[in-house]
Amino acid sequence: MSARALKSRFIRVAACVLTFNLVSGVSIAVGAPQQDQELALIMCHCGSESLPNPVADWTLEQQVGALFMVGTPAGSSASASTVKLLKDRHVGGVFLHGRSNAGVTAIAKQTAAYQKAASTPGNLLIATDQEGGSVRVLQGAGFSTIPSAVKQTSDKSLATDAKAWGTQLVKAGVNVNLAPVADLVDKVAPAQNKPIGYYARNYGKTVSSVEAGAGAFAQGMQAAGVIPTLKHFPGLGRVTSNTDTTANVTDKYTKAGDDSIKIFTDLAQQLSENRFKPWVMMSLASYPAIDSENPAVFSSKTVGLLRKAGYEGVIITDDLSAATQVQKYTPAERAIKAISAGVDIVLYSATAKDVPVAMDAVIAKAKTDKAFAKCVLEAAGRVAKAQQSLVTKDNPAYSPEKYSPWDTKAWSKTTRKVTADVSLRATPEDGGVKITAIPKGTALRLGELNSTGKWYQTTFDGHQGWVPLAKLAAK
């Protein structure tokens, strides 16, 4: 485990131990035996945020709304039922499903209508499936014909090509791509691996080929300003049935520490240095060597493998609305089980008809269950951070494409702490776009003071921006 991952794990253990002590009344020390620390982590599997939560002032209904991504047909006009969910229920994300030949211009009009209807306090997340090959929702004028992952593997300019494909998504108003596939197809023949290998969705058959191919695709998306999604953790490359159409799909091979898992944790760590931090999608299959009782999407043990490896980004489910694998659970149970396991976004992609019932159930449970309410709060916080990272019309200037890194060589060698929680802003003004939150007590190196004498240049968490002089401790 890297030094960064170890540090992240220590912070999570400390926060989870504190939460466990408060909720359970049992006293566990941060330096307690490993098994006791693991108990605290499991009891607090919803994560541990060390930074100020950006949704602390949101209503419960707004927090819950942010955790839902609803499916709607990709096409030339906005769906009335989707618009209603966006306006009335604060839904945080929309997924364009199906197959559309409408082209970039028509999709852009559709997504603009959804952005206008959105009542989520953050920026609306608009996603689709644009992997390539047979999985390519958006087609028509302005969209390239993207080859399958198998063919992409031999593309020496894949990152550059993926940036071009991502740029097309941005022009269409899409800011999240539920791709690339990072599944390792190595235990069964591709033709027998019904969800992935059968459709040539895999980047070869080795750890190195998958990491190289999926990594290049994801980097291209990030360069275009699109959030990529690594799927389907901990891997769908070793099953012989498809969770979309079959129940009791089980992977009998994958276990903790497996190569299949290493691909996801390696890529998640590498790609998280970017502003558009990658998401990870959970598989609906069961992995008895990891959790003998729950499918991965409802398993705190499986989700915990990502968190323990230092991944702090958004975790999303695969489709919970129509997949045969989860039909034995009610729509409400699916949402509650996923959020309880530590998942951040529940995806009802095939149909959104059950979303209001599921949302009501999540809200009701959060009102009576403090531990679950904490899950909701922290998940919504991670979603809000993803929303904040997006390039929007209100924030067109803050883009890695348009800024060259500041030369920090001449900056002060000493640091000054912020005296209160503060926002790093894209421009030196109170109305400047908020880039990220900086917690009280953080020590910052400072660059130039702006012309008003009230704002300093600084960098934090990989971002460059400005902080107010009034929130800095005296020299």
C-alpha positions in Angstrom: 0.0 0.0 0.0 1.4 3.5 -0.9 2.3 6.1 1.7 -0.7 8.2 0.5 -3.0 5.3 0.8 -1.7 4.5 4.3 -2.2 8.1 5.4 -5.7 8.1 4.0 -6.5 4.8 5.7 -5.3 6.2 9.1 -7.6 9.2 8.7 -10.5 7.0 7.8 -9.9 4.7 10.8 -9.6 7.7 13.2 -12.9 9.2 11.9 -14.7 5.9 11.8 -13.6 5.0 15.3 -14.9 8.3 16.6 -18.2 7.7 14.8 -18.4 4.1 16.0 -17.8 5.2 19.6 -20.5 7.9 19.4 -23.1 5.7 17.8 -22.4 2.5 19.7 -21.3 3.7 23.1 -18.3 1.3 22.8 -14.8 2.7 23.2 -12.3 1.7 20.6 -8.9 3.5 20.4 -7.3 4.6 17.1 -4.4 2.4 18.0 -6.6 -0.6 18.8 -5.9 -4.1 17.4 -6.5 -4.6 13.7 -9.7 -6.5 14.1 -11.3 -3.7 16.2 -10.2 -1.1 13.7 -11.8 -3.2 10.9 -15.0 -3.4 13.0 -15.1 0.4 13.2 -14.5 0.7 9.5 -17.3 -1.7 8.7 -19.7 0.1 11.1 -18.7 3.3 9.4 -18.5 1.9 5.8 -20.1 5.0 4.4 -16.7 6.7 4.5 -15.0 9.4 6.6 -14.7 12.9 5.2 -11.9 14.9 6.7 -12.8 18.1 4.7 -15.9 20.3 5.4 -18.9 18.6 3.9 -20.3 20.9 1.1 -23.9 19.7 1.7 -24.0 20.4 5.4 -26.6 23.2 4.8 -28.7 21.2 2.3 -32.0 19.8 3.4 -32.4 16.1 3.8 -34.5 16.0 0.6 -31.8 17.8 -1.3 -29.2 15.4 0.0 -31.2 12.3 -0.9 -32.0 13.8 -4.3 -28.3 14.1 -5.1 -27.9 10.4 -4.6 -30.2 9.4 -7.5 -29.4 9.3 -11.2 -32.5 8.7 -13.3 -32.6 7.2 -16.8 -34.3 9.0 -19.6 -34.4 8.3 -23.4 -31.6 10.0 -25.4 -33.3 12.0 -28.1 -34.3 15.3 -29.4 -36.7 16.4 -26.7 -36.8 16.4 -22.9 -38.9 13.9 -21.1 -41.8 15.5 -19.1 -41.5 12.8 -16.3 -37.7 13.5 -16.0 -38.2 17.2 -15.8 -40.8 16.7 -13.0 -38.3 14.6 -11.0 -35.6 17.3 -11.5 -37.9 20.1 -10.4 -39.8 18.4 -7.6 -37.3 15.9 -6.1 -33.9 17.6 -6.5 -32.5 14.7 -8.5 -28.8 15.1 -8.9 -28.2 13.2 -12.1 -29.7 12.1 -15.4 -28.6 9.2 -17.5 -29.3 9.2 -21.3 -30.1 5.7 -22.2 -31.1 3.7 -25.4 -29.6 4.5 -28.8 -30.0 7.9 -30.5 -29.0 9.1 -33.9 -30.2 12.6 -33.2 -26.7 14.1 -33.2 -24.8 16.6 -31.0 -27.0 19.6 -31.6 -30.3 17.8 -30.7 -28.8 16.2 -27.6 -27.4 19.5 -26.5 -30.9 21.0 -26.6 -32.2 18.1 -24.6 -29.6 18.3 -21.9 -30.0 22.1 -21.7 -33.7 21.6 -20.9 -32.7 19.2 -18.1 -30.1 21.7 -16.7 -32.8 24.4 -16.7 -35.3 22.2 -14.8 -32.7 21.0 -12.2 -33.4 22.1 -8.6 -30.3 20.3 -7.1 -28.2 22.9 -5.3 -25.1 21.6 -7.2 -24.5 21.3 -10.9 -26.6 18.6 -12.6 -24.7 15.5 -13.6 -25.6 14.3 -17.0 -24.3 10.9 -18.0 -24.4 8.3 -20.8 -22.7 5.1 -21.9 -20.2 6.0 -24.7 -17.7 3.1 -24.5 -17.5 2.2 -28.1 -18.4 -0.8 -30.2 -21.9 -2.0 -29.5 -22.2 0.2 -26.4 -22.6 3.7 -27.8 -25.8 5.5 -26.8 -25.1 8.8 -28.7 -24.7 8.6 -32.5 -25.5 10.8 -35.5 -24.1 14.1 -36.7 -21.1 15.3 -34.6 -20.5 11.9 -32.9 -17.6 9.7 -34.0 -17.9 6.0 -34.6 -16.0 4.6 -31.6 -14.4 1.2 -32.0 -14.8 -1.5 -29.3 -12.4 -1.8 -26.4 -10.7 -4.8 -28.0 -9.9 -2.6 -31.0 -9.0 0.4 -28.9 -6.3 -1.7 -27.3 -4.1 -1.4 -30.4 -4.8 2.3 -30.8 -1.4 4.1 -30.0 -3.2 7.5 -29.8 -6.1 6.3 -27.7 -5.9 9.1 -25.1 -5.9 11.7 -27.9 -8.8 10.0 -29.7 -10.7 9.6 -26.4 -10.3 13.4 -25.8 -11.9 14.0 -29.1 -14.8 11.7 -28.2 -15.1 13.4 -24.8 -15.2 16.8 -26.4 -18.2 15.7 -28.5 -19.9 14.7 -25.2 -19.2 18.1 -23.7 -20.7 19.9 -26.8 -23.8 17.7 -26.3 -24.0 18.7 -22.6 -22.9 15.4 -21.2 -20.4 15.6 -18.3 -20.1 12.0 -17.1 -19.3 9.0 -19.2 -20.1 5.6 -17.6 -17.0 4.1 -19.2 -14.4 2.7 -19.6 -14.8 -1.0 -18.7 -11.9 -2.1 -16.5 -12.9 -5.7 -16.1 -10.2 -8.4 -16.4 -11.3 -11.3 -18.7 -8.7 -13.9 -17.8 -10.4 -17.0 -16.2 -13.0 -17.8 -18.9 -13.0 -17.5 -22.7 -14.2 -14.1 -23.9 -17.0 -15.8 -25.8 -18.3 -17.3 -22.5 -18.0 -14.1 -20.6 -21.5 -12.9 -21.6 -21.5 -9.3 -20.3 -18.0 -8.2 -21.4 -15.8 -10.5 -23.5 -18.7 -11.6 -25.7 -19.2 -8.0 -26.8 -15.5 -7.2 -27.1 -15.8 -4.7 -24.2 -12.5 -5.7 -22.6 -9.1 -4.1 -23.0 -7.2 -7.4 -23.6 -6.7 -10.2 -21.2 -3.9 -9.0 -18.9 -3.6 -6.5 -16.1 -1.2 -4.4 -18.1 -3.3 -4.2 -21.2 -6.5 -3.4 -19.2 -4.7 -0.7 -17.2 -3.1 0.8 -20.3 -6.3 0.8 -22.4 -8.8 1.8 -19.7 -6.4 4.3 -18.3 -5.8 6.0 -21.7 -9.5 6.2 -22.4 -10.2 7.7 -19.0 -7.4 10.2 -19.4 -8.8 11.3 -22.7 -12.2 11.9 -21.1 -10.6 13.9 -18.3 -8.7 16.0 -20.8 -12.0 16.9 -22.4 -13.6 17.8 -19.1 -15.7 14.6 -18.7 -15.7 12.5 -15.6 -14.9 8.8 -16.5 -16.2 5.8 -14.7 -14.3 2.6 -14.1 -16.6 -0.4 -14.2 -17.7 -3.0 -12.9 -15.9 -3.4 -9.5 -14.6 -5.8 -8.4 -14.8 -7.2 -12.0 -17.3 -8.8 -14.4 -14.7 -10.5 -16.6 -15.0 -13.9 -14.9 -18.7 -14.6 -14.9 -20.6 -16.5 -17.6 -24.0 -14.9 -17.2 -25.2 -11.3 -17.6 -26.7 -9.6 -14.5 -29.0 -7.6 -16.7 -30.9 -10.7 -17.8 -30.0 -13.4 -15.3 -30.4 -13.9 -11.5 -27.8 -15.4 -9.1 -24.8 -14.4 -11.3 -21.7 -15.4 -9.3 -17.9 -14.9 -9.7 -16.3 -17.9 -7.9 -12.7 -16.7 -8.6 -12.3 -13.1 -7.4 -11.1 -12.4 -3.8 -9.5 -9.6 -1.9 -6.0 -8.7 -3.2 -6.9 -10.2 -6.7 -5.5 -8.8 -9.9 -9.0 -7.9 -10.9 -9.3 -5.6 -7.9 -5.8 -4.2 -8.3 -6.7 -2.8 -11.7 -9.4 -0.7 -10.2 -7.5 0.6 -7.2 -4.4 1.3 -9.4 -6.4 3.3 -12.0 -8.5 5.1 -9.4 -5.4 6.3 -7.6 -3.6 7.4 -10.8 -6.7 9.2 -12.3 -7.7 10.9 -9.0 -4.9 13.4 -9.4 -7.0 15.1 -12.1 -9.7 17.7 -11.5 -12.3 15.4 -13.0 -11.8 12.5 -10.6 -12.9 9.1 -11.8 -16.0 7.3 -10.5 -16.2 3.6 -9.8 -19.3 1.5 -10.7 -20.2 -1.5 -8.6 -21.0 -4.8 -10.1 -24.4 -6.5 -9.3 -22.8 -9.9 -9.3 -22.0 -11.9 -6.1 -18.4 -12.6 -5.0 -18.6 -15.2 -2.3 -14.8 -15.2 -1.6 -15.3 -11.5 -0.6 -18.8 -11.5 0.9 -20.8 -14.7 1.0 -24.1 -13.0 1.8 -24.5 -9.9 -0.4 -23.9 -9.0 -4.1 -21.1 -6.5 -4.5 -23.4 -3.5 -4.9 -25.0 -4.2 -1.4 -21.8 -5.3 0.3 -19.9 -3.0 2.7 -17.0 -5.5 2.6 -16.7 -5.1 -1.2 -17.2 -1.3 -1.2 -14.7 -1.2 1.7 -11.9 -2.7 -0.5 -12.0 0.6 -2.5 -12.1 2.9 0.5 -9.3 0.9 2.3 -7.1 1.3 -0.8 -7.4 5.1 -0.5 -10.1 5.8 -3.0 -12.3 8.8 -1.9 -14.3 9.5 -5.0 -17.9 8.7 -6.1 -19.1 5.1 -6.2 -22.1 4.4 -8.3 -24.3 1.3 -8.8 -25.0 -0.4 -12.0 -28.7 -0.3 -13.0 -31.0 -1.0 -10.1 -34.2 -0.6 -12.0 -34.5 -3.5 -14.4 -31.5 -5.8 -13.9 -32.7 -9.3 -13.2 -30.0 -9.9 -10.6 -31.6 -7.5 -8.1 -35.3 -8.1 -8.8 -35.8 -10.1 -5.6 -35.3 -6.8 -3.7 -38.0 -4.1 -3.8 -36.9 -0.8 -5.5 -36.7 0.8 -2.0 -34.6 -2.0 -0.6 -32.2 -1.7 -3.5 -31.5 2.0 -2.8 -31.3 1.6 1.0 -29.0 -1.4 0.8 -26.6 0.3 -1.7 -26.4 3.5 0.3 -25.9 1.5 3.6 -23.0 -0.3 1.9 -21.3 3.0 1.2 -22.4 3.6 -2.4 -22.9 7.3 -3.3 -25.2 7.2 -6.4 -28.0 4.8 -7.1 -28.6 4.4 -10.8 -32.1 3.7 -12.0 -31.1 3.8 -15.7 -33.6 1.6 -17.6 -36.6 3.2 -16.0 -37.2 5.9 -13.3 -40.8 4.9 -12.5 -39.8 3.5 -9.0 -37.5 6.5 -8.1 -40.1 8.4 -6.1 -40.9 5.4 -3.9 -37.2 4.6 -3.4 -36.5 8.3 -2.5 -39.3 8.4 0.0 -38.0 5.2 1.7 -34.4 6.6 1.9 -35.7 9.9 3.4 -37.9 8.0 5.9 -35.0 5.8 7.0 -32.6 8.7 7.3 -35.1 10.5 9.7 -35.1 7.6 12.1 -31.6 6.0 11.7 -28.6 8.3 12.6 -26.0 6.0 11.2 -27.9 5.8 7.9 -28.4 9.6 7.9 -24.6 9.9 8.1 -24.3 7.6 5.1 -26.6 9.9 3.2 -24.7 13.1 4.3 -21.3 11.8 3.3 -22.4 10.3 0.0 -24.1 13.6 -0.9 -20.9 15.4 0.0 -18.9 13.3 -2.4 -21.5 13.8 -5.1 -21.5 17.5 -4.5 -17.7 17.6 -4.9 -18.1 15.9 -8.3 -20.8 18.5 -9.2 -18.4 21.3 -8.2 -15.7 20.0 -10.5 -17.7 20.4 -13.7 -17.1 23.0 -16.3 -20.3 25.1 -16.6 -21.5 28.2 -18.4 -21.1 30.0 -15.0 -17.5 28.8 -14.8 -16.1 28.6 -18.4 -12.7 30.1 -17.5 -11.6 27.6 -14.9 -10.4 24.9 -17.1 -7.1 23.0 -17.2 -7.1 23.7 -20.9 -7.1 27.5 -20.4 -4.7 27.9 -17.5 -1.0 27.2 -17.4 0.2 26.2 -14.0 1.4 29.1 -11.8 5.1 29.3 -11.3 5.4 28.6 -7.6 9.2 29.0 -7.4 8.9 32.6 -6.2 6.2 31.9 -3.7 6.7 32.3 0.0 8.7 29.4 1.4 6.7 29.6 4.7 3.1 28.8 5.1 0.1 30.5 6.7 -3.0 28.7 8.1 -6.6 29.5 7.2 -8.4 30.6 10.4 -11.8 29.2 9.3 -13.3 26.9 6.7 -12.9 28.7 3.4 -13.5 28.2 -0.3 -10.8 28.2 -2.9 -12.2 30.4 -5.7 -11.4 30.6 -9.4 -11.2 34.4 -9.3 -10.2 36.9 -6.5 -13.7 37.9 -5.5 -16.4 36.7 -3.1 -18.6 35.9 -6.1 -15.9 33.9 -7.8 -16.7 30.3 -8.6 -16.0 27.9 -5.8 -13.4 25.3 -6.8 -13.1 23.3 -3.6 -13.3 23.6 0.2 -10.3 24.2 2.4 -10.7 23.2 6.0 -9.8 25.4 9.0 -6.2 25.0 10.0 -4.8 24.1 6.6 -1.4 25.6 6.0 -1.0 27.2 2.5 2.0 28.5 0.5 1.1 31.8 -1.0 1.8 33.6 -4.2 1.0 37.1 -5.3 -1.5 39.4 -3.6 -4.0 40.6 -6.1 -4.5 44.3 -7.0 -7.1 44.9 -4.3 -4.8 43.7 -1.6 -7.5 41.3 -0.3 -6.8 37.9 -2.1 -3.8 35.6 -2.3 -2.9 33.0 -4.9 -2.5 29.5 -3.6 -2.9 25.8 -4.5 -4.8 23.1 -2.7 -5.7 19.5 -3.5 -4.3 19.8 -7.0 -6.3 23.0 -7.7 -5.0 26.6 -8.2 -7.1 29.5 -7.0 -7.5 32.4 -4.6 -8.2 32.7 -0.9 -9.1 35.9 1.1 -6.5 37.6 3.1 -9.1 38.0 5.9 -9.2 34.3 6.4 -5.4 33.8 6.9 -3.6 33.8 10.2 -1.2 36.6 10.9 2.4 36.1 9.8 
